[in-house]
Amino acid sequence: MAKLWFQDHRGQERVIADCETLNDVYAEIDKFIADANDRWPEKRKFQRLYTRIWKENDRWKFDVGSWSEFFYWENPKTYEELERESRNE
């Protein structure tokens, strides 16, 4: 299992889940967004309209469209390995 981190708009990070596969990461990100939307019902609801992913400092960085908040996953595999695993699930 590899840790999934959330980085807020101030740059502070916290672990939000342990994920084994790329599909697990996407599911946890969606769950995190849904939980945040439920906690602040008076604010505009955030939706993950796209996901960009790239390697940064030995972690996978996930941009889900918020401009200032990101998710990081500590997994040493290549993108091709992750994609192959997610297709085989």
Secondary structure, 3 states (H helix, E strand, C coil): CEEEEEECCCCCEEEEEEECCHHHHHHHHHHHHHHHHHHCCCCCCCCCCCCEEEEECCEEEEECCCCCCEEEECCCCCHHHHHHHHHHC
